[in-house]
Amino acid sequence: MAFNTQVDLERQEASQYRPGQRVELKQRPGVVDIIAEYDPMMVPPIQLVNDPQPRYPEELNVLPKVVTHWFGEVGQSKLQTRNSRYSSSRVREKAIF
C-alpha cells in the first residue's frame, strides 16, 4: 500500500513539474525560469533551462500558465525579426519575455 502511495506522489510531482512549465526560484523571487527536464531518477530531479544547478521541488514556485491563443501569448504577441533585411513574411521569432 505504501508503494502505491509513493508511485502516486511521483506521478503527481511529474505532472506538476513537466518540461516547459514556468517556475520561480524561492531563493530569488522574481527570477522566472523554465523546466527543461524532470527525471525522478535524478537527485535533485528538476533541471532548469537557464540554471546549471538541478533543483528540488521545494526550491521552486510553480507559476500559472500564460493564456495563449493561436496568435501567441495574450498581451505579449510582439514579434521581432531575426534580421531586418528579411521581409515581414519571412523568418520571425517570438520575443522571450
PLY file of the C-alpha trace (Angstrom):
ply
format ascii 1.0
element vertex 97
property float x
property float y
property float z
element edge 96
property int vertex1
property int vertex2
end_header
0.00 0.00 0.00
2.82 2.41 0.84
4.45 1.67 -2.52
1.30 2.68 -4.41
1.15 5.95 -2.46
4.78 6.71 -3.35
4.11 5.98 -7.03
1.06 8.27 -6.97
3.10 11.07 -5.39
5.82 10.67 -8.03
3.24 10.80 -10.83
1.64 13.90 -9.33
5.02 15.59 -8.99
5.99 14.64 -12.56
2.78 16.15 -13.93
3.26 19.35 -11.91
6.93 19.81 -12.87
6.75 18.92 -16.58
9.13 20.35 -19.20
8.09 23.80 -20.39
6.46 24.76 -17.07
7.41 28.23 -15.83
8.76 28.34 -12.28
10.17 30.91 -9.89
13.11 30.25 -7.59
12.13 30.73 -3.94
15.69 31.90 -3.17
15.42 34.65 -5.82
11.85 35.97 -6.02
11.07 37.44 -9.41
13.54 35.20 -11.26
11.48 33.11 -13.66
12.87 30.05 -15.41
11.50 27.15 -17.43
11.80 23.47 -16.58
13.96 21.72 -19.17
13.68 18.22 -17.73
12.12 16.30 -14.87
13.81 13.00 -14.11
12.59 11.20 -10.98
15.71 9.01 -11.03
17.96 12.08 -10.56
18.59 13.75 -7.23
17.56 16.60 -7.41
15.05 15.75 -10.18
14.45 19.12 -11.88
16.77 20.70 -14.46
16.06 24.32 -15.47
16.80 25.92 -18.84
18.88 28.85 -17.54
20.30 27.34 -14.35
23.05 24.70 -14.43
22.24 23.52 -10.90
19.48 20.87 -10.65
16.68 21.78 -8.22
14.33 20.10 -5.76
10.58 20.84 -5.99
10.75 22.57 -2.59
13.04 25.22 -4.12
10.53 26.27 -6.78
7.19 28.04 -7.04
5.14 26.84 -9.99
3.75 29.80 -11.91
0.34 29.74 -13.57
0.25 29.07 -17.29
0.18 32.07 -19.59
-3.06 32.11 -21.56
-2.25 31.61 -25.23
-4.19 31.59 -28.45
-3.12 30.76 -31.97
-1.59 34.24 -32.47
0.70 33.81 -29.45
0.65 34.86 -25.83
-2.11 37.26 -24.83
-0.68 40.74 -24.26
2.76 39.67 -25.44
2.29 38.97 -29.13
5.09 41.27 -30.32
7.35 39.68 -32.89
10.94 40.52 -33.65
12.62 39.77 -36.93
15.94 37.98 -36.76
17.44 40.07 -39.47
15.95 43.37 -40.61
16.82 42.75 -44.27
14.22 39.98 -44.48
10.69 40.93 -45.39
7.98 40.70 -42.74
6.64 37.47 -44.27
9.97 35.65 -43.84
11.75 34.30 -40.76
10.39 35.68 -37.49
10.90 34.61 -33.95
8.87 35.32 -30.88
10.45 37.60 -28.33
11.02 35.91 -24.98
9.83 37.93 -22.03
0 1
1 2
2 3
3 4
4 5
5 6
6 7
7 8
8 9
9 10
10 11
11 12
12 13
13 14
14 15
15 16
16 17
17 18
18 19
19 20
20 21
21 22
22 23
23 24
24 25
25 26
26 27
27 28
28 29
29 30
30 31
31 32
32 33
33 34
34 35
35 36
36 37
37 38
38 39
39 40
40 41
41 42
42 43
43 44
44 45
45 46
46 47
47 48
48 49
49 50
50 51
51 52
52 53
53 54
54 55
55 56
56 57
57 58
58 59
59 60
60 61
61 62
62 63
63 64
64 65
65 66
66 67
67 68
68 69
69 70
70 71
71 72
72 73
73 74
74 75
75 76
76 77
77 78
78 79
79 80
80 81
81 82
82 83
83 84
84 85
85 86
86 87
87 88
88 89
89 90
90 91
91 92
92 93
93 94
94 95
95 96
